[in-house]
């Protein structure tokens, strides 16, 4: 099978994705004014950007921006091949409600990975 990826690397990867999307949302979609005035307006755009960034990058390249920085890649659990766009969408849709991403089975896969038949592996 595939070796487990540490929870720290998983968390760091998704945190980097979220921070990048948050910065984009604050810069482009939150309007003007003081920083504290713009933060509440960026909440929904952050989720939309994160969904788009994660699903598109995983479908096309096997890893999101954050995954690439920490050396992770998403592959099919069944054979280790590249994920399909549908698998990427399922994985992303189930990742955003955080509880599905932090509940793991005996193989170290979250609910989002089990339903999409994917697994996160180390690139190195």
Residue pairs with C-beta under 8 A, 6 or more apart in sequence:
1 107
2 75
2 77
2 80
2 107
2 119
2 121
3 121
3 122
4 107
4 108
5 72
5 108
5 120
5 121
5 122
9 70
9 71
9 72
9 122
10 72
10 101
10 120
12 66
12 70
13 64
13 66
13 67
13 69
13 70
13 72
14 64
14 66
14 95
14 101
15 66
16 65
16 66
16 69
16 70
17 50
17 53
17 54
17 64
17 65
17 66
17 67
18 46
18 50
18 66
20 53
20 65
20 66
21 46
21 49
21 50
21 53
22 42
22 46
24 49
25 42
25 45
25 46
25 49
26 35
26 38
26 39
26 42
28 45
29 41
29 42
29 45
30 38
30 39
30 41
30 42
30 45
31 37
31 38
31 41
32 38
47 96
50 96
51 92
51 93
51 96
53 64
53 65
54 64
54 88
54 92
54 95
55 85
55 88
55 89
55 91
55 92
56 88
57 63
57 64
57 65
58 64
58 67
58 74
58 83
58 88
58 91
58 92
59 83
59 84
59 85
59 87
59 88
59 89
61 68
62 73
62 74
62 75
62 82
62 83
63 72
63 73
63 74
63 123
67 73
67 74
67 120
68 123
71 122
71 123
71 124
72 120
72 121
72 122
72 123
73 120
73 121
73 122
73 123
74 83
74 88
74 91
74 118
74 119
74 120
74 121
75 81
75 82
75 83
75 118
75 119
75 121
76 82
76 83
76 87
76 117
76 118
76 119
77 109
77 113
77 117
77 118
77 119
78 117
80 121
83 91
83 116
83 118
87 116
87 117
87 118
88 116
90 112
90 115
90 116
91 112
91 113
91 115
91 116
91 118
92 112
93 112
94 100
94 101
94 111
94 112
94 115
94 116
95 101
95 110
95 112
100 110
100 111
100 112
101 110
101 111
101 112
102 110
103 110
103 111
104 110
105 114
107 119
109 119
113 119
113 120
